[in-house]
Amino acid sequence: MKTLYLRPGACSLAVHIVLREIGEEFDIAEVDLMTKTLADGGDYLAVNPKGQVPALRLDDGTLLTEGPAINQYLGDTYPGCGLLPAVGTIDRYRVLEWVNYIATEIHKNISPLARGGIKAEDMPAALKTIESKFAVADSGLSGRDYLTDGGFTIADAYLFVVAGWMPMIGIDSGKFPNLLAYKARIASRPAVAAAMVAERLV
Ligand SMILES: N[C@@H](CCC(=O)N[C@@H](CS)C(=O)NCC(=O)O)C(=O)O
């Protein structure tokens, strides 16, 4: 059985959502990211020396880290779930284009704020940058239900999670009407709702 190492509400939620969309059973191990300990007192750094979530222990004991890589692995391992188009199709690279954008332009611009690592005087500029990145996602969602053609993918799982951080960092979701409607639409998916309940987010 797979084990997902997560912290409730963190970027690991994107992998959690994908696992629930796939519908396979898996275990959850919660990580305290401050102390790098597991709920049973174990040392998370002994599991994942990067000290970050997500990490996924595969059925054969292999540990895979990096959310975008884990979700690509899951998408490719369960192709029938339609979470990642096949290798060689342009649709796949459209999904990966969004995954990379979300990881490098949105997620990693938010990380310093989440850590409290930004000086008060630098905050307005940091928020302006993040809002400009969310604006790209908002316009990408104009007139469509998901980021790419063909339905919900690993990119949507990831965007849903980082868009959910807006209130935490003080961004008004109302500025992004397409994203606001999208968040509600994605939250109503049974797999997403189940992941949110399991992480005590609702
Ligand atoms: N490159 C990693 C980054 C993951 C990441 O930023 N995880 C955050 C939670 S959203 C974390 O574990 N932060 C604690 C830390 O960096 O010490 C990935 O994409 O999976």
The ligand as a MOL file (V3000), in Angstrom:
LIG
                    3D

  0  0  0     0  0            999 V3000
M  V30 BEGIN CTAB
M  V30 COUNTS 20 19 0 0 0
M  V30 BEGIN ATOM
M  V30 1 N 9.7770 21.2900 -4.6360 0
M  V30 2 C 8.8350 20.7210 -3.7040 0
M  V30 3 C 8.3540 21.8280 -2.7790 0
M  V30 4 C 7.3760 21.3300 -1.7770 0
M  V30 5 C 7.0810 22.3800 -0.7360 0
M  V30 6 O 7.3050 23.5940 -0.9220 0
M  V30 7 N 6.5160 21.8960 0.3660 0
M  V30 8 C 6.2700 22.7740 1.4970 0
M  V30 9 C 4.7950 22.7100 1.9000 0
M  V30 10 S 3.7430 23.4090 0.6140 0
M  V30 11 C 7.1030 22.3020 2.6630 0
M  V30 12 O 7.2740 21.1210 2.8620 0
M  V30 13 N 7.6240 23.2640 3.4160 0
M  V30 14 C 8.4530 23.0000 4.5660 0
M  V30 15 C 9.8990 23.2940 4.3010 0
M  V30 16 O 10.2530 23.7180 3.1790 0
M  V30 17 O 10.6830 23.1180 5.2270 0
M  V30 18 C 7.6440 20.0940 -4.4240 0
M  V30 19 O 7.2540 20.6370 -5.4750 0
M  V30 20 O 7.1050 19.0770 -3.9670 0
M  V30 END ATOM
M  V30 BEGIN BOND
M  V30 1 1 1 2
M  V30 2 1 2 3
M  V30 3 1 2 18
M  V30 4 1 3 4
M  V30 5 1 4 5
M  V30 6 2 5 6
M  V30 7 1 5 7
M  V30 8 1 7 8
M  V30 9 1 8 9
M  V30 10 1 8 11
M  V30 11 1 9 10
M  V30 12 2 11 12
M  V30 13 1 11 13
M  V30 14 1 13 14
M  V30 15 1 14 15
M  V30 16 2 15 16
M  V30 17 1 15 17
M  V30 18 2 18 19
M  V30 19 1 18 20
M  V30 END BOND
M  V30 END CTAB
M  END
